[in-house]
Amino acid sequence: METKKRCNWVSDDALYKEYHDKEWGVPVYDDETLFEFLTLEGFQAGLSWITILKKRENFRKAFDNFDYKKIAEYDESKYEELLQNEGIIRNKLKIKAAITNAKAFMDVQKEFGSFSKYIWAFVNNKPIQNRFKSIKDVPAKTELSDKISKDLKKRGFKFVGSTIVYAHMQATGMVNDHTTDCFKYEEVKK
């Protein structure tokens, strides 16, 4: 029997456990992974994260492995193809946002050298170490996610509301929101 203590939002689903144990809250600095998470967080809006996790491989295939350079070039026929793809979330606005965001992402890279430099500057290039005892203590958004959201929107990004941005910060390790009783809490602090 497994004895690892995890954040209590993690269900018994093996996919969820693997995501929590290997990815969630681990600092991410490469632009490709940051773009993938930003895109998936946008598609997750209004849905559960497990829904996205179960479709993640389909998203990777449909969106050229989240190659933002390719996505930025998607034309109307590719957009229509995505709308017909039953393996992903077929939401017109979210699909358009992924294309728009790929272009905005590259604009940020041009300005800052990388998206990573841009986004991590908001936390002075090191993760914020929270000390939440319970999932009830974890906010859905913060003043900082409000600020980042506002800046991303100003730069032309879509589906980057404060709650989505905070989820992105959690997923990519900009904040350590593992609860203090979770085995990953100390691991990601290192």
C-alpha positions, 0 to 999 in steps of 0.5 A: 500500500502506498504511504506517500502523503500528497496534496489532497486535491490529488485523486487516486487516478494514476495520471493525476498522481504522476502529474503531481509527483513529477511536474506540478510545482517543479520550477520550469524555465524552458520556453517550450514547456512554459508555452505548453502549460500556458496553453493547457491552462487556457483550455482548462478554464471552466473544466477540471484539470484531470480532463485536460491531463487525459487529453494532453497527448491529443493536444500535443498531437493536434498542436504540433507538440506545442511548437509555438512557431508553428502554431503562430502560423496556423491558418483557417484550414488548420483552425477548422481541423482543430475544431473537428478534433474530438481528442481536444477541447473544441472551443472556438475561442480557446483554439483562437487564443492558442494561436494568438498567444503563440504570436504574443509569446514570440513577441515577448521572446523578442523583447526579453530574450525568452518568455522565461526571463519575462515571466520569472522576473515577476518573482525575482527569478526564484519560486515563492515558498508558501506554507499552506497547511490545507488546500483550503488555504491556497488562493485561486489568485493573488495580487501578483497573478492579477498583475501578471494577468494584466500585463499578459493581456496588455501584450495581447494574450487571451485566456490569461485571467488571474485565476488561470495565471495563478494556476500556471504559476503553481504548475510551473513552480513559480509558487510552491503551493504543495501543502506542508504535509505533502512529500513534494513540499520540501522536494521542490524547495531545494 
